[in-house]
C-alpha cells in the first residue's frame, strides 16, 4: 500500500497503483497483463527491508507507469496476441519516448494527445 494522493478518491489515502493492459475485439474484452507501480522512493536502501517483507523481487528496479505500459505491450506482442492498434489515455501520450516507441512499432496509435504536448 502506498500513502499518496489518490485522484479517484480525491484525497491522500492508502492505495495501490497499477498499470493494466486490456484486449478488446468487438464487444469482447479482457485484461491481459498488469504491473504494480511502485514509486521511485520505494527503491532506496531504506526501503529494502520492506520490499523484501512484501515479496518484491530484489532485482526489481523502478519503472515509470509509461515504461511499465510499453513493457506490457511488448510482452503481449511477443507472446503472440494479435493486435493492430493501441488505445491509451493522454497520460501516456504526454511522453515523447512513448510516442516514439509507438511510431517505430508500426502499431496504430489511437490516443488523445493533449493540446499542450511538445515534442
N, C-alpha and C positions, 0 to 999 in steps of 0.2 A: 504494500500500500504506500502511496505517495501522498503527502500532505502538500497541496498546492492549489492554485486557482483552478476550479472546475467550471468551464464555460457552460456546460449543460445544466449544472446546479446553480450557476450564477454566484458562487461564493468559494472561499477557501475551505476545503474539506478533504478527508481521506478518499482516494480514488485510485483506480487502476487505469492506465492509459495504454491502449493498444493500437496497432496498425493492422488492418484486415484487408484481405483480398477476396472478392466475390466473383463468381462466374454467372453470367446471365445469357440466356438464349430464349428469346420469345418470352413466354410467361414463366419460364423455369429459371430459378436462380438458387445458388447455394454458396456458402462460404467455402473457400478452397485453401486458405492459408491465413496465418495470423502470427504476429510477433508482439511480445510485451515490450513496451517502450520504457526504458529506464533513463532518467535524467543524467546528465553528464556528471553531476556531483556524486552519484552512486558508484562511480568508478575511481574514487580517490582511495588512497591507502586506509583512511579512517573508516571506510565503509566495507573493507574486505571481509571482516568477520560477519557482518550482517548478510552480505552477498552469499557467503558460504552457508550460513544458517538457513537461508531461504532457498538454497539449491541452485543458485545462479552459477553456471559453469565458470571456473577460474579463467578460462581462455576467452570468455565473452568480453567484448570491448564496446565502448559507447558507439551507438549509431543514431543518427537523427531519424525522425519519422520518415523523412523523404528517402534516406538511404535504406531503411527497412522496407519501404514500399517498393522501391526499384529492385531490391534483392528478391522479394517475393514474386514480382513479375518475371524476373529471370528464372527463378527456380521453377515456377509453374510452367513456363515455356519449355524449359529443359526436360521437365517430366512429361511432356507430350500433350498437355491440354491444348486443344486447338482454339485459337482466338485471333482476331484480326485487329481489334480496337481496344483501347484503354480509356476508361472514363474515370475521372477523379475530380475532387473538389479543387477550388482555386488555391488552396494552401500549397499543393504540390506544384502548381503552375507558377508560383512565385519564385521557384528555384530555377535559375538558368541552367544549372547542371542537369536537373531532371528533364527539362525541356530538350536539352541537347541529347541526352540519352534516348529519349523518346524519338527524336528526329532520326538519330542514327539507327534505331532498332528496326525501322520500317513498319512499325505498328501505326495504325491510325490513332491519333491523339484527339479524344473528344472531351475536352475540358474547358472550363472558363479560365481565361487569363485576366486577372484584374487590370483595369484600365491604367493603373499607375505602375505596372510592372515594367522594369527597364532591363534591357539586355537580353 
